[in-house]
Amino acid sequence: MKDPIIEDIHKARAKLSARFGHDVSALGAFLRKEQKKHKGKLVSFAEKRTIIKPA
C-alpha cells in the first residue's frame, strides 16, 4: 500500500537533492547560509559518531 504523503516527501527530497547536484555538502552549505538570515536555527548538527566496521 502506497502512502501519498510519503511519496510526496520522497519527491521533494529528490527535487532538493537534484537542485544541489546530489551533493550533501553543497546542500549543507546552502542551509547554513540560509540559517544566518534567521534568528532561530534551521539546521543543527549532532555529534559525529564513530562508525565501527565489523571484524
mmCIF file as Biopython writes it, N, C-alpha, C and O atoms, coordinates in Angstrom:
data_model
#
loop_
_atom_site.group_PDB
_atom_site.id
_atom_site.type_symbol
_atom_site.label_atom_id
_atom_site.label_alt_id
_atom_site.label_comp_id
_atom_site.label_asym_id
_atom_site.label_entity_id
_atom_site.label_seq_id
_atom_site.pdbx_PDB_ins_code
_atom_site.Cartn_x
_atom_site.Cartn_y
_atom_site.Cartn_z
_atom_site.occupancy
_atom_site.B_iso_or_equiv
_atom_site.auth_seq_id
_atom_site.auth_asym_id
_atom_site.pdbx_PDB_model_num
ATOM 1   N N  . MET A ? 1  ? 0.839  -1.178 0.000  1.0 0.0 1  A 1 
ATOM 2   C CA . MET A ? 1  ? 0.000  0.000  0.000  1.0 0.0 1  A 1 
ATOM 3   C C  . MET A ? 1  ? 0.889  1.248  0.000  1.0 0.0 1  A 1 
ATOM 4   O O  . MET A ? 1  ? 1.754  1.410  0.862  1.0 0.0 1  A 1 
ATOM 5   N N  . LYS A ? 2  ? 0.665  2.110  -0.964 1.0 0.0 2  A 1 
ATOM 6   C CA . LYS A ? 2  ? 1.460  3.330  -1.070 1.0 0.0 2  A 1 
ATOM 7   C C  . LYS A ? 2  ? 0.820  4.438  -0.252 1.0 0.0 2  A 1 
ATOM 8   O O  . LYS A ? 2  ? -0.401 4.593  -0.224 1.0 0.0 2  A 1 
ATOM 9   N N  . ASP A ? 3  ? 1.666  5.198  0.405  1.0 0.0 3  A 1 
ATOM 10  C CA . ASP A ? 3  ? 1.209  6.329  1.208  1.0 0.0 3  A 1 
ATOM 11  C C  . ASP A ? 3  ? 1.508  7.602  0.414  1.0 0.0 3  A 1 
ATOM 12  O O  . ASP A ? 3  ? 2.673  7.892  0.144  1.0 0.0 3  A 1 
ATOM 13  N N  . PRO A ? 4  ? 0.481  8.365  0.036  1.0 0.0 4  A 1 
ATOM 14  C CA . PRO A ? 4  ? 0.711  9.560  -0.777 1.0 0.0 4  A 1 
ATOM 15  C C  . PRO A ? 4  ? 1.569  10.622 -0.083 1.0 0.0 4  A 1 
ATOM 16  O O  . PRO A ? 4  ? 2.293  11.360 -0.751 1.0 0.0 4  A 1 
ATOM 17  N N  . ILE A ? 5  ? 1.497  10.705 1.221  1.0 0.0 5  A 1 
ATOM 18  C CA . ILE A ? 5  ? 2.318  11.681 1.949  1.0 0.0 5  A 1 
ATOM 19  C C  . ILE A ? 5  ? 3.795  11.296 1.854  1.0 0.0 5  A 1 
ATOM 20  O O  . ILE A ? 5  ? 4.654  12.143 1.611  1.0 0.0 5  A 1 
ATOM 21  N N  . ILE A ? 6  ? 4.072  10.027 2.045  1.0 0.0 6  A 1 
ATOM 22  C CA . ILE A ? 6  ? 5.462  9.540  1.944  1.0 0.0 6  A 1 
ATOM 23  C C  . ILE A ? 6  ? 5.978  9.735  0.519  1.0 0.0 6  A 1 
ATOM 24  O O  . ILE A ? 6  ? 7.130  10.123 0.323  1.0 0.0 6  A 1 
ATOM 25  N N  . GLU A ? 7  ? 5.140  9.472  -0.463 1.0 0.0 7  A 1 
ATOM 26  C CA . GLU A ? 7  ? 5.548  9.673  -1.856 1.0 0.0 7  A 1 
ATOM 27  C C  . GLU A ? 7  ? 5.879  11.145 -2.113 1.0 0.0 7  A 1 
ATOM 28  O O  . GLU A ? 7  ? 6.852  11.448 -2.803 1.0 0.0 7  A 1 
ATOM 29  N N  . ASP A ? 8  ? 5.079  12.057 -1.564 1.0 0.0 8  A 1 
ATOM 30  C CA . ASP A ? 8  ? 5.361  13.489 -1.715 1.0 0.0 8  A 1 
ATOM 31  C C  . ASP A ? 8  ? 6.678  13.868 -1.060 1.0 0.0 8  A 1 
ATOM 32  O O  . ASP A ? 8  ? 7.432  14.674 -1.605 1.0 0.0 8  A 1 
ATOM 33  N N  . ILE A ? 9  ? 6.961  13.300 0.096  1.0 0.0 9  A 1 
ATOM 34  C CA . ILE A ? 9  ? 8.228  13.559 0.783  1.0 0.0 9  A 1 
ATOM 35  C C  . ILE A ? 9  ? 9.398  13.072 -0.069 1.0 0.0 9  A 1 
ATOM 36  O O  . ILE A ? 9  ? 10.404 13.769 -0.204 1.0 0.0 9  A 1 
ATOM 37  N N  . HIS A ? 10 ? 9.267  11.884 -0.638 1.0 0.0 10 A 1 
ATOM 38  C CA . HIS A ? 10 ? 10.332 11.332 -1.484 1.0 0.0 10 A 1 
ATOM 39  C C  . HIS A ? 10 ? 10.555 12.207 -2.717 1.0 0.0 10 A 1 
ATOM 40  O O  . HIS A ? 10 ? 11.698 12.430 -3.117 1.0 0.0 10 A 1 
ATOM 41  N N  . LYS A ? 11 ? 9.478  12.701 -3.321 1.0 0.0 11 A 1 
ATOM 42  C CA . LYS A ? 11 ? 9.601  13.573 -4.491 1.0 0.0 11 A 1 
ATOM 43  C C  . LYS A ? 11 ? 10.293 14.879 -4.119 1.0 0.0 11 A 1 
ATOM 44  O O  . LYS A ? 11 ? 11.164 15.356 -4.848 1.0 0.0 11 A 1 
ATOM 45  N N  . ALA A ? 12 ? 9.905  15.456 -2.983 1.0 0.0 12 A 1 
ATOM 46  C CA . ALA A ? 12 ? 10.516 16.721 -2.536 1.0 0.0 12 A 1 
ATOM 47  C C  . ALA A ? 12 ? 11.998 16.522 -2.246 1.0 0.0 12 A 1 
ATOM 48  O O  . ALA A ? 12 ? 12.825 17.368 -2.588 1.0 0.0 12 A 1 
ATOM 49  N N  . ARG A ? 13 ? 12.327 15.407 -1.616 1.0 0.0 13 A 1 
ATOM 50  C CA . ARG A ? 13 ? 13.729 15.116 -1.298 1.0 0.0 13 A 1 
ATOM 51  C C  . ARG A ? 13 ? 14.555 14.947 -2.572 1.0 0.0 13 A 1 
ATOM 52  O O  . ARG A ? 13 ? 15.677 15.446 -2.659 1.0 0.0 13 A 1 
ATOM 53  N N  . ALA A ? 14 ? 13.998 14.245 -3.560 1.0 0.0 14 A 1 
ATOM 54  C CA . ALA A ? 14 ? 14.705 14.039 -4.827 1.0 0.0 14 A 1 
ATOM 55  C C  . ALA A ? 14 ? 14.911 15.370 -5.553 1.0 0.0 14 A 1 
ATOM 56  O O  . ALA A ? 14 ? 15.970 15.606 -6.133 1.0 0.0 14 A 1 
ATOM 57  N N  . LYS A ? 15 ? 13.901 16.231 -5.519 1.0 0.0 15 A 1 
ATOM 58  C CA . LYS A ? 15 ? 13.996 17.538 -6.174 1.0 0.0 15 A 1 
ATOM 59  C C  . LYS A ? 15 ? 15.060 18.408 -5.507 1.0 0.0 15 A 1 
ATOM 60  O O  . LYS A ? 15 ? 15.846 19.063 -6.191 1.0 0.0 15 A 1 
ATOM 61  N N  . LEU A ? 16 ? 15.086 18.415 -4.178 1.0 0.0 16 A 1 
ATOM 62  C CA . LEU A ? 16 ? 16.074 19.189 -3.435 1.0 0.0 16 A 1 
ATOM 63  C C  . LEU A ? 16 ? 17.477 18.647 -3.682 1.0 0.0 16 A 1 
ATOM 64  O O  . LEU A ? 16 ? 18.421 19.414 -3.872 1.0 0.0 16 A 1 
ATOM 65  N N  . SER A ? 17 ? 17.607 17.338 -3.680 1.0 0.0 17 A 1 
ATOM 66  C CA . SER A ? 17 ? 18.903 16.716 -3.926 1.0 0.0 17 A 1 
ATOM 67  C C  . SER A ? 17 ? 19.416 17.079 -5.321 1.0 0.0 17 A 1 
ATOM 68  O O  . SER A ? 17 ? 20.591 17.405 -5.486 1.0 0.0 17 A 1 
ATOM 69  N N  . ALA A ? 18 ? 18.544 17.023 -6.314 1.0 0.0 18 A 1 
ATOM 70  C CA . ALA A ? 18 ? 18.926 17.349 -7.685 1.0 0.0 18 A 1 
ATOM 71  C C  . ALA A ? 18 ? 19.336 18.817 -7.809 1.0 0.0 18 A 1 
ATOM 72  O O  . ALA A ? 18 ? 20.242 19.151 -8.572 1.0 0.0 18 A 1 
ATOM 73  N N  . ARG A ? 19 ? 18.665 19.689 -7.056 1.0 0.0 19 A 1 
ATOM 74  C CA . ARG A ? 19 ? 18.975 21.125 -7.096 1.0 0.0 19 A 1 
ATOM 75  C C  . ARG A ? 19 ? 20.441 21.393 -6.744 1.0 0.0 19 A 1 
ATOM 76  O O  . ARG A ? 19 ? 21.042 22.342 -7.248 1.0 0.0 19 A 1 
ATOM 77  N N  . PHE A ? 20 ? 21.012 20.552 -5.876 1.0 0.0 20 A 1 
ATOM 78  C CA . PHE A ? 20 ? 22.395 20.723 -5.443 1.0 0.0 20 A 1 
ATOM 79  C C  . PHE A ? 20 ? 23.317 19.658 -6.029 1.0 0.0 20 A 1 
ATOM 80  O O  . PHE A ? 20 ? 24.379 19.365 -5.478 1.0 0.0 20 A 1 
ATOM 81  N N  . GLY A ? 21 ? 22.895 19.086 -7.153 1.0 0.0 21 A 1 
ATOM 82  C CA . GLY A ? 21 ? 23.742 18.105 -7.835 1.0 0.0 21 A 1 
ATOM 83  C C  . GLY A ? 21 ? 23.999 16.874 -6.993 1.0 0.0 21 A 1 
ATOM 84  O O  . GLY A ? 21 ? 25.040 16.231 -7.135 1.0 0.0 21 A 1 
ATOM 85  N N  . HIS A ? 22 ? 23.074 16.539 -6.124 1.0 0.0 22 A 1 
ATOM 86  C CA . HIS A ? 22 ? 23.170 15.374 -5.223 1.0 0.0 22 A 1 
ATOM 87  C C  . HIS A ? 22 ? 24.414 15.455 -4.335 1.0 0.0 22 A 1 
ATOM 88  O O  . HIS A ? 22 ? 24.990 14.439 -3.946 1.0 0.0 22 A 1 
ATOM 89  N N  . ASP A ? 23 ? 24.809 16.687 -4.029 1.0 0.0 23 A 1 
ATOM 90  C CA . ASP A ? 23 ? 25.988 16.950 -3.194 1.0 0.0 23 A 1 
ATOM 91  C C  . ASP A ? 23 ? 25.526 17.391 -1.806 1.0 0.0 23 A 1 
ATOM 92  O O  . ASP A ? 23 ? 25.040 18.509 -1.635 1.0 0.0 23 A 1 
ATOM 93  N N  . VAL A ? 24 ? 25.678 16.523 -0.831 1.0 0.0 24 A 1 
ATOM 94  C CA . VAL A ? 24 ? 25.229 16.795 0.528  1.0 0.0 24 A 1 
ATOM 95  C C  . VAL A ? 24 ? 25.956 17.999 1.119  1.0 0.0 24 A 1 
ATOM 96  O O  . VAL A ? 24 ? 25.356 18.786 1.851  1.0 0.0 24 A 1 
ATOM 97  N N  . SER A ? 25 ? 27.235 18.147 0.809  1.0 0.0 25 A 1 
ATOM 98  C CA . SER A ? 25 ? 27.997 19.289 1.319  1.0 0.0 25 A 1 
ATOM 99  C C  . SER A ? 25 ? 27.454 20.607 0.780  1.0 0.0 25 A 1 
ATOM 100 O O  . SER A ? 25 ? 27.367 21.593 1.511  1.0 0.0 25 A 1 
ATOM 101 N N  . ALA A ? 26 ? 27.086 20.623 -0.504 1.0 0.0 26 A 1 
ATOM 102 C CA . ALA A ? 26 ? 26.524 21.837 -1.106 1.0 0.0 26 A 1 
ATOM 103 C C  . ALA A ? 26 ? 25.176 22.170 -0.464 1.0 0.0 26 A 1 
ATOM 104 O O  . ALA A ? 26 ? 24.886 23.336 -0.196 1.0 0.0 26 A 1 
ATOM 105 N N  . LEU A ? 27 ? 24.368 21.165 -0.223 1.0 0.0 27 A 1 
ATOM 106 C CA . LEU A ? 27 ? 23.081 21.381 0.444  1.0 0.0 27 A 1 
ATOM 107 C C  . LEU A ? 27 ? 23.302 21.929 1.846  1.0 0.0 27 A 1 
ATOM 108 O O  . LEU A ? 27 ? 22.626 22.873 2.256  1.0 0.0 27 A 1 
ATOM 109 N N  . GLY A ? 28 ? 24.242 21.348 2.582  1.0 0.0 28 A 1 
ATOM 110 C CA . GLY A ? 28 ? 24.554 21.821 3.934  1.0 0.0 28 A 1 
ATOM 111 C C  . GLY A ? 28 ? 25.033 23.265 3.932  1.0 0.0 28 A 1 
ATOM 112 O O  . GLY A ? 28 ? 24.638 24.054 4.791  1.0 0.0 28 A 1 
ATOM 113 N N  . ALA A ? 29 ? 25.882 23.615 2.968  1.0 0.0 29 A 1 
ATOM 114 C CA . ALA A ? 29 ? 26.390 24.991 2.864  1.0 0.0 29 A 1 
ATOM 115 C C  . ALA A ? 29 ? 25.237 25.957 2.599  1.0 0.0 29 A 1 
ATOM 116 O O  . ALA A ? 29 ? 25.176 27.034 3.191  1.0 0.0 29 A 1 
ATOM 117 N N  . PHE A ? 30 ? 24.330 25.570 1.713  1.0 0.0 30 A 1 
ATOM 118 C CA . PHE A ? 30 ? 23.162 26.400 1.421  1.0 0.0 30 A 1 
ATOM 119 C C  . PHE A ? 30 ? 22.315 26.599 2.675  1.0 0.0 30 A 1 
ATOM 120 O O  . PHE A ? 30 ? 21.894 27.717 2.970  1.0 0.0 30 A 1 
ATOM 121 N N  . LEU A ? 31 ? 22.067 25.523 3.408  1.0 0.0 31 A 1 
ATOM 122 C CA . LEU A ? 31 ? 21.230 25.619 4.609  1.0 0.0 31 A 1 
ATOM 123 C C  . LEU A ? 31 ? 21.890 26.468 5.689  1.0 0.0 31 A 1 
ATOM 124 O O  . LEU A ? 31 ? 21.208 27.220 6.385  1.0 0.0 31 A 1 
ATOM 125 N N  . ARG A ? 32 ? 23.216 26.357 5.836  1.0 0.0 32 A 1 
ATOM 126 C CA . ARG A ? 32 ? 23.916 27.195 6.814  1.0 0.0 32 A 1 
ATOM 127 C C  . ARG A ? 32 ? 23.825 28.668 6.426  1.0 0.0 32 A 1 
ATOM 128 O O  . ARG A ? 32 ? 23.657 29.530 7.288  1.0 0.0 32 A 1 
ATOM 129 N N  . LYS A ? 33 ? 23.935 28.957 5.122  1.0 0.0 33 A 1 
ATOM 130 C CA . LYS A ? 33 ? 23.819 30.333 4.637  1.0 0.0 33 A 1 
ATOM 131 C C  . LYS A ? 33 ? 22.404 30.860 4.913  1.0 0.0 33 A 1 
ATOM 132 O O  . LYS A ? 33 ? 22.246 31.996 5.360  1.0 0.0 33 A 1 
ATOM 133 N N  . GLU A ? 34 ? 21.394 30.057 4.653  1.0 0.0 34 A 1 
ATOM 134 C CA . GLU A ? 34 ? 20.013 30.452 4.912  1.0 0.0 34 A 1 
ATOM 135 C C  . GLU A ? 34 ? 19.771 30.649 6.408  1.0 0.0 34 A 1 
ATOM 136 O O  . GLU A ? 34 ? 19.019 31.536 6.814  1.0 0.0 34 A 1 
ATOM 137 N N  . GLN A ? 35 ? 20.406 29.826 7.207  1.0 0.0 35 A 1 
ATOM 138 C CA . GLN A ? 35 ? 20.238 29.893 8.661  1.0 0.0 35 A 1 
ATOM 139 C C  . GLN A ? 35 ? 20.682 31.257 9.195  1.0 0.0 35 A 1 
ATOM 140 O O  . GLN A ? 35 ? 20.085 31.780 10.136 1.0 0.0 35 A 1 
ATOM 141 N N  . LYS A ? 36 ? 21.726 31.834 8.595  1.0 0.0 36 A 1 
ATOM 142 C CA . LYS A ? 36 ? 22.227 33.126 9.046  1.0 0.0 36 A 1 
ATOM 143 C C  . LYS A ? 36 ? 21.196 34.230 8.854  1.0 0.0 36 A 1 
ATOM 144 O O  . LYS A ? 36 ? 21.269 35.266 9.516  1.0 0.0 36 A 1 
ATOM 145 N N  . LYS A ? 37 ? 20.238 34.020 7.958  1.0 0.0 37 A 1 
ATOM 146 C CA . LYS A ? 37 ? 19.195 35.013 7.692  1.0 0.0 37 A 1 
ATOM 147 C C  . LYS A ? 37 ? 18.086 34.988 8.748  1.0 0.0 37 A 1 
ATOM 148 O O  . LYS A ? 37 ? 17.254 35.894 8.801  1.0 0.0 37 A 1 
ATOM 149 N N  . HIS A ? 38 ? 18.078 33.957 9.578  1.0 0.0 38 A 1 
ATOM 150 C CA . HIS A ? 38 ? 17.005 33.761 10.548 1.0 0.0 38 A 1 
ATOM 151 C C  . HIS A ? 38 ? 17.562 33.722 11.968 1.0 0.0 38 A 1 
ATOM 152 O O  . HIS A ? 38 ? 18.690 33.284 12.196 1.0 0.0 38 A 1 
ATOM 153 N N  . LYS A ? 39 ? 16.760 34.183 12.908 1.0 0.0 39 A 1 
ATOM 154 C CA . LYS A ? 39 ? 17.192 34.167 14.311 1.0 0.0 39 A 1 
ATOM 155 C C  . LYS A ? 39 ? 17.338 32.737 14.834 1.0 0.0 39 A 1 
ATOM 156 O O  . LYS A ? 39 ? 18.363 32.385 15.418 1.0 0.0 39 A 1 
ATOM 157 N N  . GLY A ? 40 ? 16.319 31.928 14.624 1.0 0.0 40 A 1 
ATOM 158 C CA . GLY A ? 40 ? 16.340 30.550 15.122 1.0 0.0 40 A 1 
ATOM 159 C C  . GLY A ? 40 ? 17.165 29.662 14.220 1.0 0.0 40 A 1 
ATOM 160 O O  . GLY A ? 40 ? 17.467 30.026 13.083 1.0 0.0 40 A 1 
ATOM 161 N N  . LYS A ? 41 ? 17.523 28.519 14.714 1.0 0.0 41 A 1 
ATOM 162 C CA . LYS A ? 41 ? 18.318 27.578 13.927 1.0 0.0 41 A 1 
ATOM 163 C C  . LYS A ? 41 ? 17.431 26.800 12.967 1.0 0.0 41 A 1 
ATOM 164 O O  . LYS A ? 41 ? 16.344 26.350 13.328 1.0 0.0 41 A 1 
ATOM 165 N N  . LEU A ? 42 ? 17.913 26.649 11.741 1.0 0.0 42 A 1 
ATOM 166 C CA . LEU A ? 42 ? 17.239 25.825 10.751 1.0 0.0 42 A 1 
ATOM 167 C C  . LEU A ? 42 ? 17.889 24.447 10.678 1.0 0.0 42 A 1 
ATOM 168 O O  . LEU A ? 42 ? 17.245 23.449 10.356 1.0 0.0 42 A 1 
ATOM 169 N N  . VAL A ? 43 ? 19.186 24.423 10.989 1.0 0.0 43 A 1 
ATOM 170 C CA . VAL A ? 43 ? 19.948 23.176 10.927 1.0 0.0 43 A 1 
ATOM 171 C C  . VAL A ? 43 ? 20.732 23.035 12.222 1.0 0.0 43 A 1 
ATOM 172 O O  . VAL A ? 43 ? 21.360 23.990 12.680 1.0 0.0 43 A 1 
ATOM 173 N N  . SER A ? 44 ? 20.699 21.865 12.802 1.0 0.0 44 A 1 
ATOM 174 C CA . SER A ? 44 ? 21.555 21.605 13.955 1.0 0.0 44 A 1 
ATOM 175 C C  . SER A ? 44 ? 22.361 20.349 13.646 1.0 0.0 44 A 1 
ATOM 176 O O  . SER A ? 44 ? 21.869 19.415 13.012 1.0 0.0 44 A 1 
ATOM 177 N N  . PHE A ? 45 ? 23.562 20.346 14.092 1.0 0.0 45 A 1 
ATOM 178 C CA . PHE A ? 45 ? 24.431 19.224 13.799 1.0 0.0 45 A 1 
ATOM 179 C C  . PHE A ? 45 ? 24.649 18.399 15.063 1.0 0.0 45 A 1 
ATOM 180 O O  . PHE A ? 45 ? 25.072 18.909 16.101 1.0 0.0 45 A 1 
ATOM 181 N N  . ALA A ? 46 ? 24.353 17.136 14.943 1.0 0.0 46 A 1 
ATOM 182 C CA . ALA A ? 46 ? 24.572 16.221 16.053 1.0 0.0 46 A 1 
ATOM 183 C C  . ALA A ? 46 ? 26.067 15.922 16.141 1.0 0.0 46 A 1 
ATOM 184 O O  . ALA A ? 46 ? 26.823 16.155 15.198 1.0 0.0 46 A 1 
ATOM 185 N N  . GLU A ? 47 ? 26.463 15.408 17.280 1.0 0.0 47 A 1 
ATOM 186 C CA . GLU A ? 47 ? 27.847 14.995 17.443 1.0 0.0 47 A 1 
ATOM 187 C C  . GLU A ? 47 ? 28.180 13.919 16.420 1.0 0.0 47 A 1 
ATOM 188 O O  . GLU A ? 47 ? 27.356 13.054 16.124 1.0 0.0 47 A 1 
ATOM 189 N N  . LYS A ? 48 ? 29.384 13.980 15.889 1.0 0.0 48 A 1 
ATOM 190 C CA . LYS A ? 48 ? 29.790 12.952 14.937 1.0 0.0 48 A 1 
ATOM 191 C C  . LYS A ? 48 ? 29.966 11.633 15.671 1.0 0.0 48 A 1 
ATOM 192 O O  . LYS A ? 48 ? 30.564 11.566 16.744 1.0 0.0 48 A 1 
ATOM 193 N N  . ARG A ? 49 ? 29.430 10.593 15.062 1.0 0.0 49 A 1 
ATOM 194 C CA . ARG A ? 49 ? 29.565 9.260  15.652 1.0 0.0 49 A 1 
ATOM 195 C C  . ARG A ? 49 ? 30.664 8.495  14.930 1.0 0.0 49 A 1 
ATOM 196 O O  . ARG A ? 49 ? 30.864 8.668  13.728 1.0 0.0 49 A 1 
ATOM 197 N N  . THR A ? 50 ? 31.352 7.676  15.643 1.0 0.0 50 A 1 
ATOM 198 C CA . THR A ? 50 ? 32.385 6.838  15.062 1.0 0.0 50 A 1 
ATOM 199 C C  . THR A ? 50 ? 31.738 5.570  14.544 1.0 0.0 50 A 1 
ATOM 200 O O  . THR A ? 50 ? 31.001 4.897  15.266 1.0 0.0 50 A 1 
ATOM 201 N N  . ILE A ? 51 ? 32.014 5.249  13.298 1.0 0.0 51 A 1 
ATOM 202 C CA . ILE A ? 51 ? 31.477 4.024  12.711 1.0 0.0 51 A 1 
ATOM 203 C C  . ILE A ? 51 ? 32.514 2.929  12.900 1.0 0.0 51 A 1 
ATOM 204 O O  . ILE A ? 51 ? 33.658 3.051  12.462 1.0 0.0 51 A 1 
ATOM 205 N N  . ILE A ? 52 ? 32.097 1.870  13.553 1.0 0.0 52 A 1 
ATOM 206 C CA . ILE A ? 52 ? 32.989 0.741  13.798 1.0 0.0 52 A 1 
ATOM 207 C C  . ILE A ? 52 ? 32.660 -0.342 12.789 1.0 0.0 52 A 1 
ATOM 208 O O  . ILE A ? 52 ? 31.537 -0.842 12.733 1.0 0.0 52 A 1 
ATOM 209 N N  . LYS A ? 53 ? 33.663 -0.697 11.991 1.0 0.0 53 A 1 
ATOM 210 C CA . LYS A ? 53 ? 33.459 -1.732 10.979 1.0 0.0 53 A 1 
ATOM 211 C C  . LYS A ? 53 ? 33.568 -3.105 11.632 1.0 0.0 53 A 1 
ATOM 212 O O  . LYS A ? 53 ? 34.436 -3.332 12.474 1.0 0.0 53 A 1 
ATOM 213 N N  . PRO A ? 54 ? 32.683 -4.019 11.239 1.0 0.0 54 A 1 
ATOM 214 C CA . PRO A ? 54 ? 32.768 -5.370 11.812 1.0 0.0 54 A 1 
ATOM 215 C C  . PRO A ? 54 ? 34.089 -6.047 11.422 1.0 0.0 54 A 1 
ATOM 216 O O  . PRO A ? 54 ? 34.625 -5.824 10.336 1.0 0.0 54 A 1 
ATOM 217 N N  . ALA A ? 55 ? 34.582 -6.857 12.315 1.0 0.0 55 A 1 
ATOM 218 C CA . ALA A ? 55 ? 35.865 -7.538 12.089 1.0 0.0 55 A 1 
ATOM 219 C C  . ALA A ? 55 ? 35.747 -8.632 11.078 1.0 0.0 55 A 1 
ATOM 220 O O  . ALA A ? 55 ? 36.734 -9.302 10.774 1.0 0.0 55 A 1 
#
